[in-house]
Amino acid sequence: MRVLHTSDWHLGKTLLQRRSRDEEFDAVLAEITAVADTVQPDLIVHSGDLFDSYRPAHKDVLRAMRCLNNLARTAPTVVLGGNHDSPELFRLLDYLSRLHGEADGSGLRFVHSRGDTEPGAVLDFVSRDKRERIRLAALPYVHPNRYLHLFPGFGTTEGAYAAGLRTLQEGLLARLREGYVPDTDVLLFTAHQYVASAVPGHSERIWEVREPYATDADALPPVAYCALGHIHKPQPVGSGHPPARYAGSPLQMDFGESEETKSVTVVEARPGRRTLIDPHTLHAGRRLAHFEGTLDELRAAADQYSGVYLKATIRSDEPVTRLGDHVADLVPEAILVDVEENCAATRATVLTSADVADTEDPDIPAAFSAYLATTGTPGQRADDVVAAFTELLHTTEATPPPSPGEQLLTRALATPWTKPAADATETAP
């Protein structure tokens, strides 16, 4: 039995929130489809974060469905919901995929949950040679704010979230083992979660890959393979028993990932045999590179930035006019996406108490006057502004008068309303 594991496509993600990567997505999805055509897997698993946004653009939904339908013609394909994916959209796509599958025989499933009810599913598939049954337990991302609906008794203490996920996994494992036949069944598990021993990349949402939300690798269910999503750096996790791996993102999503090699994972598993894991390197995405140094150093290293997305930080003693043009001329084969200047002459210096003598008080009006001079404020206007500033600086802070609302409330509290007698006639004031 052979499985193709991919994850974290993040369709719609841009570089530095402005440069489209649609061409790269098209190229790498075609590359993943080609890998599937070559290895002919029995099952394809996408372990979450299909999109980068809860509300993806229509073009990104179309891009995803075209690729997934092509994959589903090669083998049954399961897409797990990640923290970036909308449960409602996944429910719609699953409904449409089932209608489409009934027509052409393809198998494409979407599994997600809002977390208000027990999430997860157990799905059965038959291998190409009809000799093995593949049983997949799928646990989509469970938001920390949602798991309280599932486990109200766990509370919000440190480790409660991980304990809740462990309970969910144990429940799925129990369902996975119902009717289990050791000689013919291969058990798999897929989840979108942060395992404590994993090394995050630089493009995940940092607040969702922190220790309070980490699960223990020892809590992963004992199956033939655990297909994990959420972390963008491809890597194995745990001790290897069970075999567990993050497939990672297919593109370098952030300049901090410039040294990462992206891949999809091909898994071979047989009942009673050791699982074999074979990462297939992806080449379609452009490399991201961050250069930091002088213009002369960039000139010497220009050849290594051909065809890459380049973010350049240039060090200099004095400001360089039209710095971006200079950098672009030095690396004409790079795709320049950002230029920053680190200039010694304009670098701000943080003052400490040691910079001011103990017996001296800083002359704040004089410092403010000097600042106005650097902004080009005319002399008379600068003098008027400094005078007003000095007056405010030395004015004793006074309590502001109460607002009209406070005055009304004070009067109301001083003369509380009482219920009129039963035979009294109420009149307007």
C-alpha positions in Angstrom: 0.0 0.0 0.0 1.4 3.4 -1.0 0.3 6.8 0.2 1.2 10.3 -1.1 1.3 12.8 1.7 1.2 16.6 1.0 0.2 19.5 3.1 0.0 23.3 3.8 -0.5 24.6 0.3 -1.7 28.0 1.5 -3.2 28.9 -1.8 -3.6 32.7 -2.1 -0.6 33.5 0.0 1.5 36.4 -1.3 5.0 37.4 -0.6 5.4 40.3 1.8 1.6 40.8 1.4 1.9 42.3 -2.1 3.6 40.0 -4.6 1.4 37.3 -6.2 2.8 33.7 -6.4 0.1 32.3 -8.6 2.5 31.1 -11.3 4.6 29.3 -8.7 1.5 27.6 -7.2 0.4 26.5 -10.6 3.9 25.0 -11.3 4.3 23.2 -7.9 0.8 21.8 -8.1 1.5 20.4 -11.5 4.7 19.0 -10.0 2.8 17.3 -7.2 0.3 15.9 -9.8 3.2 14.5 -11.8 4.7 12.8 -8.7 1.3 11.2 -8.1 1.1 10.0 -11.7 4.6 8.5 -11.4 4.2 6.7 -8.0 0.6 5.6 -8.5 -0.4 5.8 -4.8 -3.4 3.9 -3.3 -4.3 7.0 -1.3 -3.5 10.7 -1.3 -3.7 12.7 2.0 -3.5 16.5 2.3 -3.1 17.2 6.0 -4.5 20.7 6.1 -4.3 24.5 5.3 -5.4 24.1 1.7 -5.9 27.8 1.6 -4.2 30.8 3.3 -7.5 32.5 4.2 -10.9 31.6 5.6 -12.3 33.4 2.6 -10.1 32.4 -0.3 -10.4 34.2 -3.7 -12.5 32.4 -6.3 -9.4 31.9 -8.4 -7.7 30.0 -5.5 -10.7 27.8 -5.0 -10.7 27.0 -8.7 -7.0 26.3 -8.6 -7.4 23.9 -5.7 -10.3 22.0 -7.1 -8.6 21.6 -10.5 -5.6 20.1 -8.9 -7.5 17.9 -6.4 -9.8 16.5 -9.0 -6.7 15.6 -11.1 -5.2 13.9 -8.0 -8.5 12.1 -7.3 -8.5 10.5 -10.7 -5.1 8.9 -9.8 -6.2 7.8 -6.3 -8.8 8.5 -3.6 -7.9 11.9 -2.1 -8.6 13.2 1.4 -8.2 16.9 2.4 -8.1 17.7 6.1 -9.2 21.0 7.5 -6.4 23.2 8.9 -6.4 26.3 11.0 -6.6 28.5 7.9 -9.4 26.6 6.3 -13.1 27.4 6.7 -15.3 24.5 8.0 -18.3 25.9 6.1 -16.4 26.1 2.8 -15.0 22.5 3.3 -18.6 21.3 3.9 -19.7 22.9 0.6 -16.7 21.5 -1.3 -17.3 18.0 0.2 -20.9 18.1 -0.9 -20.0 19.2 -4.5 -17.2 16.6 -4.7 -19.5 13.8 -3.7 -21.9 14.8 -6.4 -19.1 15.0 -8.9 -17.6 11.7 -7.7 -20.9 9.9 -8.3 -20.7 11.0 -11.9 -17.2 10.1 -12.8 -16.1 7.7 -10.1 -13.4 9.9 -8.6 -13.0 10.0 -4.9 -12.4 13.4 -3.2 -13.3 14.0 0.4 -13.0 17.0 2.6 -12.9 16.6 6.4 -13.3 19.5 8.8 -15.3 20.5 11.9 -16.1 23.7 13.8 -15.3 21.8 17.0 -18.7 22.2 18.6 -19.4 18.5 18.1 -17.0 15.6 18.1 -14.6 16.2 15.1 -12.9 13.6 13.1 -13.7 10.8 10.8 -12.7 7.2 10.0 -12.5 6.4 6.3 -12.0 3.1 4.5 -10.3 2.5 1.2 -9.2 -0.5 -0.8 -5.7 -0.8 -2.3 -5.2 -1.0 -6.1 -4.5 -4.7 -6.0 -7.6 -5.3 -3.8 -5.5 -7.2 -1.2 -5.4 -4.6 1.5 -7.9 -2.3 3.3 -6.6 1.2 4.2 -8.2 2.7 7.3 -7.6 6.4 7.8 -8.4 8.3 11.0 -8.6 12.0 10.2 -8.5 14.7 12.9 -8.9 18.2 11.6 -7.7 21.3 13.4 -9.5 21.9 16.7 -9.3 25.6 17.7 -8.3 26.1 21.4 -11.5 28.3 21.8 -13.6 25.4 20.5 -12.3 22.4 22.4 -14.0 23.7 25.6 -17.4 22.7 24.0 -16.1 19.2 23.6 -14.4 18.9 27.0 -15.9 21.4 29.4 -14.4 19.5 32.4 -10.8 20.0 31.3 -10.7 23.7 32.1 -8.2 26.1 30.7 -5.0 25.2 32.6 -1.7 24.5 30.9 -1.9 21.2 29.1 -5.7 21.0 29.0 -5.8 21.5 25.3 -3.2 18.7 24.7 -5.2 16.5 27.0 -8.4 17.2 25.0 -6.6 16.3 21.7 -5.3 13.1 23.3 -8.9 12.1 24.2 -10.0 12.8 20.7 -7.2 10.7 19.2 -8.0 7.8 21.6 -11.6 7.9 20.5 -10.6 7.9 16.8 -8.2 5.0 17.4 -10.9 3.0 19.1 -13.1 3.5 16.0 -10.1 2.7 13.8 -9.6 -0.6 15.4 -13.3 -1.7 15.1 -13.2 -4.8 12.9 -9.4 -4.5 12.5 -7.9 -7.5 10.6 -4.1 -7.5 11.1 -3.3 -9.5 8.0 -5.0 -7.2 5.5 -5.6 -3.8 7.2 -3.2 -0.8 7.2 -4.0 1.8 9.8 -3.2 5.5 9.2 -3.7 8.7 11.1 -3.7 12.3 9.8 -4.0 15.5 12.0 -3.4 19.2 11.7 -1.7 20.0 15.0 1.5 21.1 16.6 3.6 18.3 18.1 6.0 19.6 20.8 9.2 18.1 19.3 8.6 19.7 15.9 10.7 22.7 14.7 8.4 25.5 13.4 9.4 27.4 10.3 9.0 31.2 10.1 5.7 31.5 8.4 3.2 29.8 10.8 1.0 31.9 13.0 3.3 32.2 16.0 0.5 32.2 18.6 -0.7 28.7 17.3 2.7 27.0 17.6 3.5 27.8 21.2 4.0 25.3 24.0 0.5 25.7 25.6 -1.0 24.3 22.3 1.6 21.5 21.8 0.7 17.9 22.0 3.2 15.2 23.0 4.7 13.0 20.3 4.1 10.0 22.6 0.4 10.7 22.3 0.4 10.0 18.6 -1.6 6.8 17.9 0.3 3.6 17.1 -0.4 3.2 13.5 1.6 2.5 10.3 2.0 6.2 9.6 0.9 9.6 11.0 0.5 12.3 8.3 0.8 15.6 10.0 0.1 19.2 8.9 0.5 22.7 10.4 4.3 23.0 10.5 5.8 24.3 7.2 9.3 22.8 7.6 9.3 19.1 6.3 10.5 16.9 9.1 9.9 13.6 11.0 8.7 13.9 14.6 8.9 11.7 17.6 11.1 8.6 18.0 9.9 6.9 14.8 7.4 4.7 16.5 4.9 5.4 15.2 6.4 6.8 12.0 5.2 10.5 11.9 6.1 13.3 9.5 5.2 16.8 8.6 5.0 17.0 4.8 5.6 20.8 5.0 4.6 23.5 2.6 5.4 23.0 -1.1 6.8 26.6 -1.4 9.2 28.6 0.7 6.6 30.8 2.4 8.9 33.2 4.2 12.5 34.5 3.9 13.3 32.6 7.1 12.7 29.4 5.1 15.3 30.1 2.4 17.4 27.1 3.4 14.6 24.6 3.5 14.1 22.0 0.8 10.4 21.4 0.1 9.0 18.0 -0.7 6.0 15.7 -0.7 6.2 12.3 1.1 5.6 8.9 -0.4 4.9 6.2 2.2 4.9 2.5 1.7 3.3 0.3 4.3 2.3 -3.3 4.5 0.5 -5.2 7.3 3.1 -6.5 9.7 6.0 -4.8 8.0 8.2 -1.7 8.6 6.9 1.5 7.0 9.2 3.1 4.4 9.2 6.9 4.0 10.5 8.5 0.9 10.5 12.4 0.6 10.3 13.6 -3.1 11.9 17.0 -3.5 9.9 19.7 -5.2 11.7 22.1 -7.5 9.0 24.4 -9.0 9.1 27.1 -6.4 11.5 30.0 -6.5 14.1 30.3 -3.7 13.7 33.1 -1.2 17.0 34.8 -0.2 17.9 37.5 2.3 21.1 39.4 1.7 22.6 41.7 4.4 25.8 43.6 3.7 27.4 46.5 1.7 26.8 47.2 -2.0 30.3 46.0 -2.7 29.6 42.7 -1.0 26.4 42.3 -3.0 28.2 43.0 -6.2 30.6 40.1 -5.3 27.8 37.7 -4.5 25.4 38.7 -7.3 25.7 35.4 -9.2 24.1 33.4 -6.4 20.9 35.4 -6.5 19.9 34.6 -10.1 16.2 33.9 -10.4 15.4 34.2 -6.7 13.2 36.5 -4.7 15.6 38.8 -3.0 15.2 40.9 0.1 18.3 43.1 0.6 19.4 45.0 3.6 22.3 47.3 2.7 24.8 48.6 5.3 26.4 52.0 4.6 28.1 54.8 6.4 26.1 57.6 4.7 22.7 57.6 3.0 22.7 56.2 -0.5 20.4 58.1 -3.0 18.2 55.9 -5.1 19.4 52.8 -3.2 16.8 50.5 -4.8 18.1 51.4 -8.3 21.6 50.6 -7.3 20.6 47.2 -5.8 18.6 46.3 -8.9 21.5 47.2 -11.2 23.8 44.9 -9.2 21.5 41.9 -9.2 19.6 42.1 -12.6 18.8 38.4 -12.6 17.1 38.5 -9.1 13.5 39.4 -8.5 13.9 42.2 -6.0 11.0 42.4 -3.5 12.3 44.6 -0.7 15.3 46.9 0.0 16.1 48.2 3.4 18.9 50.7 4.4 21.0 50.2 7.5 22.9 53.5 7.5 25.2 54.4 10.3 24.6 58.2 9.9 20.9 57.9 10.4 20.8 55.0 12.8 18.9 55.9 15.9 20.7 55.7 19.2 18.8 54.6 22.3 19.8 56.8 25.3 20.1 55.5 28.8 20.3 57.1 32.2 24.1 56.8 31.9 24.1 59.3 28.9 22.8 62.1 31.2 24.8 63.4 34.2 23.2 62.9 37.5 23.3 66.6 38.3 21.9 67.7 35.0 18.2 67.8 34.0 17.7 67.4 30.3 16.6 70.7 28.6 13.4 69.4 27.0 12.3 72.7 25.4 15.8 73.1 23.9 15.7 69.6 22.5 12.2 70.2 21.0 13.4 73.5 19.5 16.3 71.7 17.9 13.9 69.1 16.5 11.7 71.8 14.9 14.8 73.2 13.3 15.5 69.9 11.6 12.0 69.8 10.2 12.3 73.2 8.5 9.7 75.0 10.7 10.1 78.8 10.2 11.7 80.7 13.1 8.8 82.8 14.4 6.4 79.8 14.2 9.0 77.5 15.9 9.3 80.1 18.7 5.5 80.2 19.2 5.3 76.4 19.2 8.2 76.0 21.7 6.6 78.7 24.0 3.2 76.9 23.9 5.0 73.5 24.5 7.0 75.0 27.5 3.8 76.4 29.0 2.1 73.0 28.8 5.2 71.2 30.1 5.2 73.3 33.3 1.4 73.5 33.8 0.3 71.7 36.9 -2.1 68.9 35.9 -5.7 69.8 36.9 -8.7 67.6 37.2 -10.9 68.2 34.2 -14.5 69.3 34.8 -17.1 66.6 34.8 -18.8 65.8 31.5 -22.5 66.6 31.1 -23.2 62.8 31.4 -21.4 62.7 34.7 -23.3 65.7 36.0 -26.6 64.1 35.1 -25.6 60.9 36.8 -24.5 62.8 40.0 -27.9 64.6 40.2 -29.8 61.4 39.7 -27.9 59.6 42.5 -28.5 62.5 44.8 -32.3 62.4 44.2 -33.2 58.8 43.7 -36.6 58.0 42.1 -39.2 56.5 44.4 -42.3 54.7 43.3 -45.4 57.0 43.6 -48.3 56.0 45.9 -51.0 53.8 44.5 -53.5 56.7 44.4 -51.1 59.3 43.2 -51.3 60.8 39.8 -48.0 60.7 37.8 -47.3 64.0 36.0 -44.5 64.9 33.6 -41.8 67.1 35.0 
